[in-house]
Structures are given as C-alpha cells and as structure tokens.
Amino acid sequence: MQQFSLLTALPVLFANTRQPTVVIPKTMFRVNRQRCSIRESDTVLTSQEGPVFFITLNRPEVRNAVDAATAKVLFESFRAFESLDDAKVAVFSGSDGTFCSGYDLKSLSTQHDDDAETTTLYHVGQGHAPMGPSRMTCSKPVIAAVEGHAVAGGLELSLVADMRVAASDSVFGVFCRRFGVPLIDGGTVRLPALVGLSRALDLILTGRPVSAEEAMNMGLANRVCEPGQALAVATELANTIAQFPQQCMLADRASAYRSAYSAGTVEEHLDFEFRNGFNVLDEALRGARQFAEGAGRGGQPLR
C-alpha cells in the first residue's frame, strides 16, 4: 500500500501532479467486536488498510442489489467504521463492476404483507433503513467509488457519501420511478441539497439515466476517472484526506452539513421522507412483482 505523508498529500490538492496508483488490500479486516459487532457475511466485505476502511457490496449475481439481510449487514459495517478510532475515511464500493442497482425487487416481489422482509420495510424507524445505512449521518468522511450503475436505491446509497468518484462509463438515475418504488432512503433529502432542487426534480420526476460527465457537471459526481479505476482513485483521495489534522477538518465538515440542512436537521427531513413514502409501498410491491415477471426491461414502460 502506498504510504502518504503531509508532504505528499498537499500537492494533490494544489497542483495537477498524480500520485501512484494505490493497490487495494485483499486481506480481510476483522472488526474489534468490543467496539462494534458485525456479522460474518459474503454479501458485504469489509477491510482496513491504514486509515482507510473499505466497505464493498458483494452480490454480483444481482448487480449488487440489496435485500433485507444485506441491508442489515451493510448498516452494521458502517457502524463498525464509525466505532473505529483509527479508521479515518471509508471507501464504499460494489464488486464486479457495479456499484448498486438498488433494492432487490425480485426478493421483494415474493413477499407478502405479513412477511418479515416487508415488515422490515414498513417498520424501519429504528435502526437500519431499507438500503441499510441510508438513515445514518456519519461523523467521518465516506467516499463512494462508483463503477457501472448507481441507480434507484443504489443512487441513494451513493448520496450517503461525502464525495463520489465515478468511472466515465458509470450511470446514475432514479430508475425505480418506472416501478412505483418511492425514494425512502434519503434521495429526496440529499439529492436536492447536492445538486439543487431543479436538477433533483429532473432526475426524480423523469427517472432518466445520467452519465458520469453530466453527474460531474451538476455536482453529483466529484471526480471522473477511467473505467475500472474508481476504487483506486477513491482510495488515493481517502488517504489524502486522512493525512490532514482531523479535528479541524471534521469541525468544518460538520458545519458544512449543518449549513446545507439549515431548514431542519437531516433526521427531520429523513423522517418526513419515509412517512411520505410509507403510504405508497403497496404500489412498490406491485411494481416489484411486475419487474420479477419481466416487465419494464430496457426502459420500457409498465403496462
């Protein structure tokens, strides 16, 4: 792993010099269970190298879609990052060339109103959200490394991060619009704060795809890189951020978040969003079943 010092970190911010590519560690990091417990899982991988904590969605067979069990482990992984004093920045990514395609609608389509998974969606006020950590406000920086699609709930997960590094061929979008699935994981709260109300409404109302270039232009993406390099670029950025004096940086970060949500706390906005979306979850379930039956593929409207 490339080691960074303040002398090597400063030129990254103030010049156009390029640091060597960072190699992502392959050894798994076992979280100290006295500080925060995290379940063993193959669907969410965690590791740590120096000050950088890695969280990776690992359900490539469903393009890293999140089901109820994965959401819980993902939430626990973010809590583990929060509990570790020596983990300064988290890098959040998806395996096998896709960030996250949203909630696993096929798993939802098989559920009935009295099933545990549906119950989890309807009673999410305490603990994790449907997508996992999306109701959290992390106290330390998180960088999303986006390859492939970050759509529907996957878009909302990317918004949990402070910054998004996007591969040039990546795609963002509210793709759940066609299936009647509401944004109840922070999309209606964080997206307007990041890109402005007008642009946010364009994405929310149309559900159209947004390229990495357009995402960069509107402020949704912070860096655009070559395909396959998002994780390396995000890791390099995380190491740079971790080298700065942390108390001052975290104080400025907290102040910026307070300013962005000056009309109320992010928790208040998230509560309203979920209560507002609660009443249309029946429509979401119908859309999930249509998706499982093959409807709406390739951008086609539902019948």
ROKOLMAR-146390 format. One line per field, with one value per atom (N, C-alpha, C): residue number from 1; residue in three letters; x, y, z. Coordinates in pm, whole numbers. Atoms other than C-alpha are relative to their C-alpha. Layout:
<atoms>
pos (NUM ...)
code (ALA ...)
x (X ...)
y (Y ...)
z (Z ...)
</atoms>
This chain:
<atoms>
pos (1 1 1 2 2 2 3 3 3 4 4 4 5 5 5 6 6 6 7 7 7 8 8 8 9 9 9 10 10 10 11 11 11 12 12 12 13 13 13 14 14 14 15 15 15 16 16 16 17 17 17 18 18 18 19 19 19 20 20 20 21 21 21 22 22 22 23 23 23 24 24 24 25 25 25 26 26 26 27 27 27 28 28 28 29 29 29 30 30 30 31 31 31 32 32 32 33 33 33 34 34 34 35 35 35 36 36 36 37 37 37 38 38 38 39 39 39 40 40 40 41 41 41 42 42 42 43 43 43 44 44 44 45 45 45 46 46 46 47 47 47 48 48 48 49 49 49 50 50 50 51 51 51 52 52 52 53 53 53 54 54 54 55 55 55 56 56 56 57 57 57 58 58 58 59 59 59 60 60 60 61 61 61 62 62 62 63 63 63 64 64 64 65 65 65 66 66 66 67 67 67 68 68 68 69 69 69 70 70 70 71 71 71 72 72 72 73 73 73 74 74 74 75 75 75 76 76 76 77 77 77 78 78 78 79 79 79 80 80 80 81 81 81 82 82 82 83 83 83 84 84 84 85 85 85 86 86 86 87 87 87 88 88 88 89 89 89 90 90 90 91 91 91 92 92 92 93 93 93 94 94 94 95 95 95 96 96 96 97 97 97 98 98 98 99 99 99 100 100 100 101 101 101 102 102 102 103 103 103 104 104 104 105 105 105 106 106 106 107 107 107 108 108 108 109 109 109 110 110 110 111 111 111 112 112 112 113 113 113 114 114 114 115 115 115 116 116 116 117 117 117 118 118 118 119 119 119 120 120 120 121 121 121 122 122 122 123 123 123 124 124 124 125 125 125 126 126 126 127 127 127 128 128 128 129 129 129 130 130 130 131 131 131 132 132 132 133 133 133 134 134 134 135 135 135 136 136 136 137 137 137 138 138 138 139 139 139 140 140 140 141 141 141 142 142 142 143 143 143 144 144 144 145 145 145 146 146 146 147 147 147 148 148 148 149 149 149 150 150 150 151 151 151 152 152 152 153 153 153 154 154 154 155 155 155 156 156 156 157 157 157 158 158 158 159 159 159 160 160 160 161 161 161 162 162 162 163 163 163 164 164 164 165 165 165 166 166 166 167 167 167 168 168 168 169 169 169 170 170 170 171 171 171 172 172 172 173 173 173 174 174 174 175 175 175 176 176 176 177 177 177 178 178 178 179 179 179 180 180 180 181 181 181 182 182 182 183 183 183 184 184 184 185 185 185 186 186 186 187 187 187 188 188 188 189 189 189 190 190 190 191 191 191 192 192 192 193 193 193 194 194 194 195 195 195 196 196 196 197 197 197 198 198 198 199 199 199 200 200 200 201 201 201 202 202 202 203 203 203 204 204 204 205 205 205 206 206 206 207 207 207 208 208 208 209 209 209 210 210 210 211 211 211 212 212 212 213 213 213 214 214 214 215 215 215 216 216 216 217 217 217 218 218 218 219 219 219 220 220 220 221 221 221 222 222 222 223 223 223 224 224 224 225 225 225 226 226 226 227 227 227 228 228 228 229 229 229 230 230 230 231 231 231 232 232 232 233 233 233 234 234 234 235 235 235 236 236 236 237 237 237 238 238 238 239 239 239 240 240 240 241 241 241 242 242 242 243 243 243 244 244 244 245 245 245 246 246 246 247 247 247 248 248 248 249 249 249 250 250 250 251 251 251 252 252 252 253 253 253 254 254 254 255 255 255 256 256 256 257 257 257 258 258 258 259 259 259 260 260 260 261 261 261 262 262 262 263 263 263 264 264 264 265 265 265 266 266 266 267 267 267 268 268 268 269 269 269 270 270 270 271 271 271 272 272 272 273 273 273 274 274 274 275 275 275 276 276 276 277 277 277 278 278 278 279 279 279 280 280 280 281 281 281 282 282 282 283 283 283 284 284 284 285 285 285 286 286 286 287 287 287 288 288 288 289 289 289 290 290 290 291 291 291 292 292 292 293 293 293 294 294 294 295 295 295 296 296 296 297 297 297 298 298 298 299 299 299 300 300 300 301 301 301 302 302 302 303 303 303)
code (MET MET MET GLN GLN GLN GLN GLN GLN PHE PHE PHE SER SER SER LEU LEU LEU LEU LEU LEU THR THR THR ALA ALA ALA LEU LEU LEU PRO PRO PRO VAL VAL VAL LEU LEU LEU PHE PHE PHE ALA ALA ALA ASN ASN ASN THR THR THR ARG ARG ARG GLN GLN GLN PRO PRO PRO THR THR THR VAL VAL VAL VAL VAL VAL ILE ILE ILE PRO PRO PRO LYS LYS LYS THR THR THR MET MET MET PHE PHE PHE ARG ARG ARG VAL VAL VAL ASN ASN ASN ARG ARG ARG GLN GLN GLN ARG ARG ARG CYS CYS CYS SER SER SER ILE ILE ILE ARG ARG ARG GLU GLU GLU SER SER SER ASP ASP ASP THR THR THR VAL VAL VAL LEU LEU LEU THR THR THR SER SER SER GLN GLN GLN GLU GLU GLU GLY GLY GLY PRO PRO PRO VAL VAL VAL PHE PHE PHE PHE PHE PHE ILE ILE ILE THR THR THR LEU LEU LEU ASN ASN ASN ARG ARG ARG PRO PRO PRO GLU GLU GLU VAL VAL VAL ARG ARG ARG ASN ASN ASN ALA ALA ALA VAL VAL VAL ASP ASP ASP ALA ALA ALA ALA ALA ALA THR THR THR ALA ALA ALA LYS LYS LYS VAL VAL VAL LEU LEU LEU PHE PHE PHE GLU GLU GLU SER SER SER PHE PHE PHE ARG ARG ARG ALA ALA ALA PHE PHE PHE GLU GLU GLU SER SER SER LEU LEU LEU ASP ASP ASP ASP ASP ASP ALA ALA ALA LYS LYS LYS VAL VAL VAL ALA ALA ALA VAL VAL VAL PHE PHE PHE SER SER SER GLY GLY GLY SER SER SER ASP ASP ASP GLY GLY GLY THR THR THR PHE PHE PHE CYS CYS CYS SER SER SER GLY GLY GLY TYR TYR TYR ASP ASP ASP LEU LEU LEU LYS LYS LYS SER SER SER LEU LEU LEU SER SER SER THR THR THR GLN GLN GLN HIS HIS HIS ASP ASP ASP ASP ASP ASP ASP ASP ASP ALA ALA ALA GLU GLU GLU THR THR THR THR THR THR THR THR THR LEU LEU LEU TYR TYR TYR HIS HIS HIS VAL VAL VAL GLY GLY GLY GLN GLN GLN GLY GLY GLY HIS HIS HIS ALA ALA ALA PRO PRO PRO MET MET MET GLY GLY GLY PRO PRO PRO SER SER SER ARG ARG ARG MET MET MET THR THR THR CYS CYS CYS SER SER SER LYS LYS LYS PRO PRO PRO VAL VAL VAL ILE ILE ILE ALA ALA ALA ALA ALA ALA VAL VAL VAL GLU GLU GLU GLY GLY GLY HIS HIS HIS ALA ALA ALA VAL VAL VAL ALA ALA ALA GLY GLY GLY GLY GLY GLY LEU LEU LEU GLU GLU GLU LEU LEU LEU SER SER SER LEU LEU LEU VAL VAL VAL ALA ALA ALA ASP ASP ASP MET MET MET ARG ARG ARG VAL VAL VAL ALA ALA ALA ALA ALA ALA SER SER SER ASP ASP ASP SER SER SER VAL VAL VAL PHE PHE PHE GLY GLY GLY VAL VAL VAL PHE PHE PHE CYS CYS CYS ARG ARG ARG ARG ARG ARG PHE PHE PHE GLY GLY GLY VAL VAL VAL PRO PRO PRO LEU LEU LEU ILE ILE ILE ASP ASP ASP GLY GLY GLY GLY GLY GLY THR THR THR VAL VAL VAL ARG ARG ARG LEU LEU LEU PRO PRO PRO ALA ALA ALA LEU LEU LEU VAL VAL VAL GLY GLY GLY LEU LEU LEU SER SER SER ARG ARG ARG ALA ALA ALA LEU LEU LEU ASP ASP ASP LEU LEU LEU ILE ILE ILE LEU LEU LEU THR THR THR GLY GLY GLY ARG ARG ARG PRO PRO PRO VAL VAL VAL SER SER SER ALA ALA ALA GLU GLU GLU GLU GLU GLU ALA ALA ALA MET MET MET ASN ASN ASN MET MET MET GLY GLY GLY LEU LEU LEU ALA ALA ALA ASN ASN ASN ARG ARG ARG VAL VAL VAL CYS CYS CYS GLU GLU GLU PRO PRO PRO GLY GLY GLY GLN GLN GLN ALA ALA ALA LEU LEU LEU ALA ALA ALA VAL VAL VAL ALA ALA ALA THR THR THR GLU GLU GLU LEU LEU LEU ALA ALA ALA ASN ASN ASN THR THR THR ILE ILE ILE ALA ALA ALA GLN GLN GLN PHE PHE PHE PRO PRO PRO GLN GLN GLN GLN GLN GLN CYS CYS CYS MET MET MET LEU LEU LEU ALA ALA ALA ASP ASP ASP ARG ARG ARG ALA ALA ALA SER SER SER ALA ALA ALA TYR TYR TYR ARG ARG ARG SER SER SER ALA ALA ALA TYR TYR TYR SER SER SER ALA ALA ALA GLY GLY GLY THR THR THR VAL VAL VAL GLU GLU GLU GLU GLU GLU HIS HIS HIS LEU LEU LEU ASP ASP ASP PHE PHE PHE GLU GLU GLU PHE PHE PHE ARG ARG ARG ASN ASN ASN GLY GLY GLY PHE PHE PHE ASN ASN ASN VAL VAL VAL LEU LEU LEU ASP ASP ASP GLU GLU GLU ALA ALA ALA LEU LEU LEU ARG ARG ARG GLY GLY GLY ALA ALA ALA ARG ARG ARG GLN GLN GLN PHE PHE PHE ALA ALA ALA GLU GLU GLU GLY GLY GLY ALA ALA ALA GLY GLY GLY ARG ARG ARG GLY GLY GLY GLY GLY GLY GLN GLN GLN PRO PRO PRO LEU LEU LEU ARG ARG ARG)
x (86 0 88 -75 136 -18 7 222 -1 15 127 50 -34 269 -61 57 159 70 -74 433 -45 50 294 -147 143 -68 -31 30 -53 4 0 49 -123 121 -261 -107 103 -478 38 -39 -271 76 -66 -119 -66 59 -202 86 -84 55 -85 76 -62 78 -63 14 -3 4 97 -132 124 -199 10 4 -298 -55 47 -336 -91 96 -644 39 -38 -569 -100 86 -704 -24 18 -667 -119 121 -988 33 -19 -1002 -110 99 -1175 -28 38 -1365 10 -5 -1299 -143 139 -1625 -36 32 -1595 -47 41 -1641 -128 122 -1900 -3 12 -2027 -45 41 -2055 -10 22 -2196 91 -74 -1988 -95 87 -2125 85 -64 -2021 -62 68 -2263 53 -65 -2077 140 -138 -1698 58 -66 -1501 148 -144 -1128 54 -62 -892 148 -143 -552 37 -33 -403 -125 116 -662 -126 112 -893 -74 87 -1185 -81 66 -1329 -129 129 -1695 -42 28 -1787 -126 117 -2128 43 -50 -2077 -113 106 -2389 -1 -11 -2269 -105 100 -2530 -129 118 -2797 46 -57 -2576 1 -14 -2524 -128 127 -2893 -3 3 -2969 -132 120 -3215 3 12 -3321 121 -114 -3037 126 -118 -2773 -7 16 -2915 46 -39 -2866 151 -145 -2506 70 -59 -2430 -8 16 -2568 102 -96 -2353 142 -133 -2048 30 -19 -2097 14 -14 -2145 139 -134 -1820 103 -88 -1642 -9 19 -1790 68 -51 -1665 152 -144 -1302 74 -71 -1084 109 -110 -805 -47 56 -1038 -50 29 -1047 -95 82 -1217 -46 52 -1440 -9 21 -1438 -106 118 -1770 -12 2 -1790 -85 68 -1956 94 -88 -1791 -41 27 -1766 -56 31 -1802 -134 128 -2134 -3 12 -2189 -120 121 -2551 -118 116 -2863 -128 117 -3099 -45 54 -3323 -31 24 -3363 -151 145 -3712 -50 43 -3720 -23 21 -3677 -125 119 -3944 -127 120 -4182 -56 45 -4202 -58 46 -4301 -149 138 -4648 -4 10 -4776 44 -37 -4709 137 -133 -4361 98 -99 -4056 65 -69 -3893 -89 92 -4199 -16 10 -4233 120 -119 -3874 -13 16 -3961 -101 105 -4271 33 -34 -4110 149 -142 -3774 45 -32 -3788 115 -108 -3549 103 -106 -3213 20 -40 -3125 -120 100 -3314 -14 12 -3436 130 -128 -3099 116 -107 -2902 37 -53 -2704 -56 40 -2903 -68 53 -3060 108 -111 -2718 59 -83 -2524 136 -133 -2164 76 -78 -1930 135 -128 -1634 -25 23 -1587 -17 23 -1715 10 -14 -1618 -57 57 -1824 81 -70 -1633 -101 113 -1892 49 -16 -1848 -137 127 -2136 -118 124 -2480 -8 40 -2569 -140 136 -2943 -101 107 -3266 59 -58 -3168 151 -145 -2809 44 -27 -2817 -8 17 -2946 117 -117 -2662 123 -115 -2407 -8 17 -2555 34 -45 -2466 144 -140 -2105 15 -33 -1944 37 -46 -1793 -22 18 -1847 104 -93 -1570 -67 78 -1737 85 -61 -1597 -72 57 -1654 -119 114 -1899 -108 100 -2099 -130 134 -2470 -69 83 -2681 -144 139 -3059 -99 110 -3388 -80 60 -3467 -123 118 -3724 -128 118 -3958 -101 90 -4100 -77 63 -4188 -81 79 -4362 63 -69 -4098 48 -35 -4057 143 -131 -3730 -20 15 -3729 133 -134 -3352 85 -74 -3256 6 -12 -3293 -65 69 -3546 57 -60 -3343 139 -140 -2981 20 -23 -3013 -25 17 -3167 110 -106 -2903 130 -125 -2625 -4 2 -2743 -100 103 -3022 -135 135 -3398 -36 41 -3443 61 -66 -3187 -46 47 -3300 -138 134 -3660 5 -18 -3543 26 -32 -3395 -116 105 -3676 -127 126 -3967 12 -14 -3824 60 -67 -3618 102 -89 -3380 143 -140 -3019 85 -92 -2744 142 -136 -2394 95 -101 -2079 36 -34 -2000 -107 107 -2341 -4 -3 -2320 109 -109 -1988 -40 39 -2130 -104 105 -2429 40 -46 -2224 -34 31 -2345 126 -132 -2000 105 -109 -1681 127 -112 -1425 -50 28 -1449 133 -125 -1189 -24 12 -1118 -77 71 -1340 96 -81 -1210 94 -94 -1017 -67 70 -1285 49 -43 -1173 140 -136 -806 2 3 -883 -64 65 -1121 93 -93 -858 111 -103 -594 -53 64 -833 -21 23 -919 129 -128 -553 45 -33 -501 -79 85 -796 41 -36 -679 127 -127 -344 -16 18 -492 -32 44 -546 -149 136 -869 -102 99 -1036 -49 38 -1031 -83 72 -1141 -141 131 -1426 -92 81 -1542 -54 45 -1556 -104 95 -1734 -136 126 -1997 -72 59 -2053 -61 53 -2099 -131 124 -2362 -112 102 -2542 -54 41 -2548 -88 75 -2676 -143 134 -2974 -54 34 -3043 -150 144 -3420 -46 30 -3408 112 -105 -3193 -23 14 -3123 -91 87 -3300 -147 138 -3618 -44 31 -3604 -19 10 -3546 -129 126 -3840 -119 110 -4070 -2 -8 -3945 -57 48 -4014 -149 144 -4356 -78 66 -4445 -3 -7 -4334 -70 60 -4491 -131 134 -4837 -4 0 -4725 79 -77 -4535 -80 80 -4827 23 -29 -4765 139 -135 -4396 2 6 -4481 -56 55 -4694 106 -105 -4408 110 -102 -4162 -44 50 -4384 1 -5 -4411 143 -142 -4031 42 -37 -3991 -59 64 -4225 58 -67 -4003 -48 52 -4194 100 -79 -4019 147 -142 -3690 38 -46 -3480 -65 61 -3655 -142 138 -3997 -97 98 -4297 -78 82 -4505 -136 135 -4840 -100)
y (-120 0 124 -124 343 78 -79 541 148 -143 908 78 -95 1195 133 -131 1557 62 -56 1649 -57 58 1406 26 -23 1486 138 -138 1864 23 -25 1857 -51 53 1653 107 -104 1948 125 -130 2235 -6 12 2100 -114 104 1867 -126 119 1606 -120 124 1245 -93 93 1009 -140 138 642 -67 74 407 -80 72 259 -140 137 -118 -32 29 -224 -127 120 -471 -112 116 -821 -74 67 -931 61 -48 -906 53 -61 -687 -45 47 -834 111 -111 -567 -39 21 -538 -7 21 -683 67 -74 -497 140 -135 -171 -3 11 -277 -137 134 -614 5 10 -704 -148 139 -1029 -43 56 -1254 -10 2 -1220 6 -8 -1276 110 -100 -1009 140 -128 -719 -30 24 -727 125 -114 -505 -32 12 -448 137 -126 -183 -3 -19 -58 139 -130 219 71 -75 492 -20 14 375 -131 115 141 -25 35 -43 -76 68 -144 -31 42 -345 -85 83 -467 -114 116 -819 -97 87 -956 15 -26 -952 -72 75 -1209 80 -88 -938 146 -134 -640 80 -60 -570 65 -43 -516 -42 20 -501 -62 56 -731 30 -35 -716 -44 50 -932 80 -78 -741 141 -133 -408 4 3 -510 -11 15 -621 127 -125 -306 108 -94 -96 -28 37 -287 34 -32 -232 149 -144 145 35 -22 133 -42 44 -61 108 -110 215 115 -109 476 -28 35 287 -7 20 258 133 -127 550 11 -6 455 -6 -6 441 142 -142 800 28 -21 766 -137 125 496 14 8 394 -107 85 242 -32 40 40 -124 125 -252 -89 94 -565 -21 48 -685 107 -104 -350 67 -68 -235 52 -54 -4 -63 59 -93 32 -19 -145 29 -35 -60 -113 106 -271 -123 125 -636 -20 6 -615 -143 139 -986 -61 51 -1066 63 -67 -807 -54 44 -941 -131 129 -1279 10 -17 -1130 32 -34 -1094 101 -109 -825 -40 41 -1034 -64 57 -1147 89 -73 -1045 111 -100 -859 121 -111 -648 75 -63 -584 89 -81 -460 133 -123 -205 93 -83 -85 51 -38 -57 24 -26 100 116 -119 391 -19 28 225 -86 80 103 30 -21 49 29 -35 172 -116 108 -45 -32 22 4 -17 21 -22 126 -113 286 135 -126 550 98 -93 698 44 -40 741 133 -115 1064 -28 40 950 121 -107 1156 17 -4 1084 -13 0 1116 -139 121 849 39 -23 830 -120 107 627 -15 32 458 -67 44 420 -53 63 175 -49 53 72 85 -68 159 33 -42 357 58 -39 368 -42 27 370 9 -2 277 7 -11 249 145 -144 619 56 -51 687 -41 41 483 85 -84 685 138 -132 1001 3 6 880 50 -40 951 151 -142 1293 33 -21 1252 -127 113 1029 5 18 911 -93 75 791 -38 42 585 69 -79 760 -66 69 492 -36 30 484 76 -57 570 18 -30 735 15 -25 761 -56 46 718 -103 100 400 -67 57 292 75 -78 559 -83 75 319 -108 109 59 48 -54 291 -19 16 243 138 -136 563 8 -27 718 19 -8 643 -27 17 614 125 -125 980 71 -61 1053 136 -129 1335 103 -90 1484 43 -29 1459 51 -40 1496 149 -145 1850 81 -73 1954 -2 13 1833 72 -51 1943 112 -103 2193 -62 54 2147 -28 16 2195 -125 118 1933 -127 117 1698 -43 33 1719 -59 58 1646 -150 142 1316 -75 68 1236 -21 9 1305 -85 71 1152 -138 128 863 -29 20 917 -33 28 792 126 -114 1040 -54 46 989 58 -51 1042 145 -137 1357 97 -88 1508 6 3 1396 92 -88 1578 146 -138 1893 54 -45 1904 -9 9 1832 -130 130 1477 -84 65 1333 106 -92 1490 -25 38 1306 -98 98 1119 -62 70 855 -105 106 579 -118 119 269 -97 93 24 65 -70 292 75 -79 436 -35 41 232 51 -48 323 152 -146 694 39 -30 695 -31 36 521 102 -105 773 127 -118 1054 -17 28 890 12 -11 861 145 -142 1228 68 -62 1335 -44 54 1112 62 -57 1295 139 -134 1631 -4 -5 1742 -27 50 1563 86 -76 1779 120 -119 2091 -41 42 1904 -47 52 1727 112 -114 2053 77 -68 2221 -83 89 1920 5 -4 1923 132 -131 2296 8 -1 2246 -77 77 1977 77 -78 2199 111 -108 2481 -53 56 2254 -36 40 2143 100 -105 2476 8 -5 2440 -104 106 2148 -101 100 1854 -105 106 1576 -110 101 1340 38 -45 1552 -18 18 1550 -148 143 1175 -58 48 1115 37 -42 1318 -83 76 1139 -140 137 796 -3 -3 888 27 -36 1037 -117 114 726 -124 117 484 -39 28 517 -55 50 412 -129 124 95 -114 100 -114 7 -17 31 -52 50 -51 -152 146 -413 -50 39 -433 18 -23 -282 -104 103 -532 -130 123 -819 8 -17 -676 -12 11 -644 -146 142 -1007 -79 67 -1106 42 -40 -932 131 -126 -607 113 -121 -274 -11 16 -412 89 -85 -198 135 -134 118 5 1 7 34 -33 150 -124 111 -83 5 5 -198 58)
z (0 0 0 6 -94 128 -122 219 -33 24 233 121 -105 434 -38 31 454 -120 112 207 -133 124 -50 -20 12 26 -55 40 -27 -151 145 -395 -70 64 -475 -5 -7 -369 -77 51 -502 -133 129 -822 -77 83 -1104 -4 -5 -1005 32 -18 -999 90 -91 -714 -59 49 -778 33 -24 -805 128 -126 -472 -25 11 -454 118 -104 -259 73 -75 22 -20 17 -18 132 -128 343 72 -67 540 138 -131 847 93 -96 1150 101 -86 1342 146 -144 1715 53 -36 1846 133 -122 2176 -33 39 1990 -83 80 1734 -64 55 1629 -145 139 1262 -37 33 1132 -115 112 909 -120 117 557 -125 130 198 -85 82 73 23 -27 234 53 -40 257 64 -65 495 17 -23 522 38 -37 650 -33 25 537 46 -56 746 47 -46 800 -83 94 519 26 -24 587 -126 125 286 27 -7 257 -143 136 -52 -7 29 -163 -91 73 -294 -33 53 -464 -153 145 -827 -82 76 -933 -18 14 -881 -12 22 -971 130 -133 -600 50 -59 -533 147 -145 -161 42 -62 14 149 -142 379 81 -76 510 -31 39 313 59 -57 431 145 -141 792 16 -9 738 -47 48 540 107 -110 824 110 -104 1073 -43 50 851 15 -18 856 148 -144 1233 48 -35 1259 -36 40 1064 98 -95 1296 134 -133 1603 8 3 1494 -4 -6 1601 -106 95 1363 -146 136 1060 -23 19 934 -115 119 596 -49 58 445 -152 144 79 -24 19 -27 -148 140 -349 -18 33 -524 -78 68 -660 -145 135 -1018 -93 97 -1193 12 -23 -1046 143 -135 -750 69 -58 -670 -90 89 -879 76 -78 -593 91 -84 -376 -87 72 -477 -17 22 -628 -16 12 -705 138 -136 -336 60 -52 -254 -65 73 -520 54 -52 -348 140 -137 -14 4 -27 131 114 -96 363 140 -135 674 6 1 569 73 -78 766 -81 80 477 -22 17 404 132 -131 776 27 -18 778 -72 75 509 66 -56 689 140 -137 1033 10 11 965 86 -76 1206 97 -94 1449 -68 60 1326 -146 138 964 -90 101 658 -99 99 366 -73 68 191 98 -99 517 75 -77 628 -41 63 439 95 -99 754 99 -85 913 -46 32 928 60 -48 954 52 -59 1169 -69 71 938 -150 144 561 -59 78 324 -148 144 -44 -73 81 -290 -128 124 -571 -93 82 -847 -134 131 -1134 -44 49 -1356 45 -36 -1223 149 -135 -911 -18 38 -963 106 -98 -760 140 -134 -404 -2 13 -528 -13 4 -614 141 -136 -263 89 -77 -114 -34 38 -313 63 -58 -164 149 -140 187 10 1 89 -12 14 112 -145 136 -234 -80 89 -536 -111 111 -768 -100 98 -1088 -120 125 -1372 -115 110 -1705 -67 61 -1819 103 -103 -1494 -28 22 -1481 134 -117 -1211 -45 37 -1202 99 -85 -1021 -81 87 -1214 63 -68 -953 -36 35 -1093 -80 87 -1355 74 -73 -1093 120 -110 -849 136 -128 -581 46 -45 -373 50 -59 -262 150 -146 110 70 -57 161 -18 2 153 -133 132 -218 -11 11 -180 96 -97 104 -45 30 -5 -143 139 -384 -23 18 -377 69 -70 -123 -79 75 -353 -134 137 -698 -21 15 -632 -32 14 -644 -144 140 -1020 -62 56 -1120 71 -73 -846 -50 49 -968 -141 133 -1323 14 -18 -1202 66 -77 -958 -83 75 -1195 -126 128 -1514 16 -15 -1379 -109 115 -1672 44 -32 -1682 -8 -4 -1600 -14 25 -1738 105 -94 -1533 -31 38 -1732 47 -45 -1662 152 -147 -1298 53 -39 -1271 -19 29 -1430 98 -91 -1193 147 -138 -880 70 -58 -826 14 -8 -903 29 -33 -768 -80 85 -979 -105 104 -1309 -41 30 -1389 -108 98 -1637 57 -48 -1616 70 -76 -1357 100 -88 -1166 115 -103 -935 140 -133 -634 31 -21 -678 22 -14 -723 133 -128 -424 117 -107 -210 14 0 -308 65 -57 -221 150 -142 112 80 -69 207 14 -6 124 112 -101 342 140 -132 628 56 -47 646 63 -53 740 150 -141 1104 7 6 1179 74 -77 1445 -78 79 1228 -120 120 915 33 -37 1094 49 -44 1253 -121 122 911 -74 66 766 68 -75 1042 -23 23 989 -140 137 614 -8 0 674 70 -72 923 -90 90 670 -113 112 391 38 -46 601 102 -96 768 29 -22 727 102 -97 970 -3 -3 1061 -109 100 813 52 -58 1054 -18 19 1035 -145 141 655 -33 27 651 57 -60 886 -88 87 661 -128 123 352 18 -20 499 27 -27 637 -128 124 299 -98 89 110 52 -64 356 -66 50 204 -143 138 -146 -13 9 -57 -63 70 -182 -151 142 -527 -32 19 -486 -9 2 -415 -132 130 -730 -109 99 -931 8 -17 -784 -64 60 -894 -153 145 -1246 -50 36 -1255 -3 -8 -1148 -116 113 -1431 -135 122 -1685 -59 54 -1735 22 -19 -1779 -35 34 -1907 -119 111 -2139 -6 -3 -2028 -46 48 -2149 113 -104 -1960 42 -48 -1746 -64 55 -1875 98)
</atoms>
